[in-house]
Amino acid sequence: MARTRRAEWWLVGLLLALVMGCAVPRPNDQDNSRAADPTGQQSESAPSAPPVTSTAVPSRDAAGNQDPARFALQVRTHAEATGMNPVLVMAILYNESYKPHDPELERAWQKIDPDAAFGIANMHRAAFDDTKQGRPFADRAWEELPDEPELAIQAAAWYLHDLNTQLPDSWAGPLTRDELLALGYNAGPGNMTAFADGAPPGIQAQSYLDRFHGNWARAEDAIAGA
């Protein structure tokens, strides 16, 4: 999931060289037990969702374009299936598009940082494994996310759905529901509820929120064209 960018960029050049210059074996069973942001309780009356079998649109096109607008139809489908705002889901994808989403590059990066996130929605293993329980993609593996953008979108939509179940009907803070859910996606449900109670976002959370605001109009345009 979206963590702070930490050292992710300073090794991008090294990893690109690694991916382009040598064969990177794909691990079949990666031992990554990092406790990522928990998803919290799931709604017992959760809406049904369409299963994902394959993704027609790869994470990037031949020219390297990874504009999330390419996935507007998939975003609309899975956002509506989970009862979430498709513009919110699309804006999250824009926020998470800061790093290259190349399957080989992501796997190479995980060899250096086992806590790395996978897929176009930057989801960590523990968050994915928690979110998929009882869902149409329960039999899918976190390791599939780099190659399956639609699976990543479906998991992100359900994660946002689960975060939404943890928000009260009203709260004291000035943030909107979509803003709180974006912060929850980035910083976890505990911080999300603290922000709902009026705690001000820290520097990193505020930076994520500022980018979320900046990406909102782009997300609206993408969904409108789906």
C-alpha angles and dihedrals in degrees: 000000000000108000128167109293089245109164096337097117101044091066098041092096091049092050093047088055090048093051095043097040104045143018113268111206114227111233113230096201115022118194102221114147099166112151099235124185107309117235095217124210123349124225113255089212094051114155120251119257135204115256121245117230103161141345120238094193117063121217090257134020125230091275093053094255112155099171105155089221085083087072098049094119093050091046092052092047097051097036091055091045090056096041093247130135107262091212088058092052092047092048089052089054090051090050090051095048093084092101129054111268100208116143096222092044092051092050091047090050091052089058087062097035112028088187092064123131123239134218137018090299093051098234125175122227097249093049091049093047091050094045097049095058109120092358130121089257095050091122094053124101130230088233089068094064098089091056098037113058092173091055088052090051092048092050092047092051091051092046089055089047090055092048089051091058088061096057119091122233089258136009141190100240125091097239123108123236092256091050091050092048091051090051090047090053089053103035105022135254095286093059091041092059090046090054089048088055090056104268109146117241115253124238096277095044091047090051090053090048092049091053089047090056090047092051097046097088091047089051091050091052092049094050092044089058095049 
